[in-house]
Amino acid sequence: MFNIFKKDKEPQNLKELVSELKKLDKNLSSLKERLDNLENQSRFFIQKVGMVRFNPFEGGGGDQSFSLAILDKHDNGFVVTNLYNNLSEQNRIYAKPIQKGKSSYSLSDEERKAIAEARKIKES
């Protein structure tokens, strides 16, 4: 068994025991408050990520382009798309905001797939 008291000696009477239990209750309440705060804050942390690789240009290259969706618990975040053209060795990068799984900007099929992939991740 573990010792729940900070001191090496156990309480000698009921008054000391009640005092120690009050301290433990206060600590437990403080820990619960901190955990509740962390849970509330974590709703806005990155929790869902989805990525789709693809080749946007015919006639060469591989799946070096990608769309990456990064979302929080409420499906808010952004999607980044990198288009790589291996013939001209150029990159184009686009970022679009996402609110509740949707964007006010038009989305490519790959961006929609990346968002859908991210949204598959269930909260634990």
N, C-alpha and C positions, 0 to 999 in steps of 0.2 A: 504494500500500500504506500501511497505517497503522502508526504507531510504537507498539509494545506496551510500550515502556519509558517510565517516568515522566520520565527525564532526556532532554535533547536529544541527548546523545551515546549511542551504542550501546556495549554491553559490549566491552571491549578484549581480554578473554581468556576462557577457558573457566570460570574460577572466578567471574567477574562474571556470565557468562551463566547458570550454574547458580543463583547467588544470585537473579537476577531471575526465573528460572523458578519457584523455590521461593516467592517472593513472589506471583507470579501464581497459582500453585496454591493457596496459602493464601487469597487473595482469592476465587478461584473456589469453593472449599469453603465459605467464609463466605456467598457469594451463594446457593449451592445450599441451605444450611441455612435461610437467610431465606426463600427461595422455598418450600421444603417447609413451613415454619411458616405462611406466608400461605395456601398451599393447604389446610392443615388448618383454619385459622380460617375460610376462605371457605365451608366447608360450612355454616356457621351464618349467613351473610349472606343477605339477601333476594336470591333468585335467580329466583323465579317469581311472576308477578302475573297474575291473571285478573279480568276485570270483566264483569258482566252488568247491563244497564239494563232496567228493566221498569216496567209500570204495575200496581200491586197493587189498584187500586180501579176498579170499573166506573163508567162515566158521566162521564168527564171527565179532563182532564189528559193528560200525555204520559208518556214514559219517564223521569221525573225521579227515580225510586227506583233503587237499585242495590245489588248485592252485590259486594264486592271481596275477593278472596282473596290473601293475601300469605304466601308459603311460602319455606322454605330448600331446600337440596339434597335433604333427606330428607323433603320434603313436610310439614314441621312449621311452624306459624305460627298464623295466625288468619284468620277471615273476618269482615268488617264489612258489615252490611246497614243501609242507610238507607231508611226508608219515608217517602215524602212524600205527604201528602194535600193536594191543591191546593184542595179544597172548604173544609176547615177551616184550611188553611195551617199544618199541624202536621208536625213531623218526629219520627220515632222511630228511634233508632239502637241496633243490637244488635251485639255482638261475641262470637264463639265461638272457643275454642281449637281448633287442628287438630293432630293427631298422626298422622304417616304417612298423611296424606290423609283421615283420619276425625276425627269429633268425638264426644265423649261426650254432646253436646247434639243434639237433633233438628235436622236441617237442612232448609231449604226447598228447593224445586226450583231456585230461582235461586242459592242458596248452593252447592248441589251442582254446578250448571253453572259457576259462577265457579271453584270448586276444580278441576273437570275442565279448564277453560280454562288455568288456571295450570299444571297438571301436564303439559300438552301441551308446554310449553317444555322442550327438551332441553338438558342441560348440554353445554358445548362442550369 
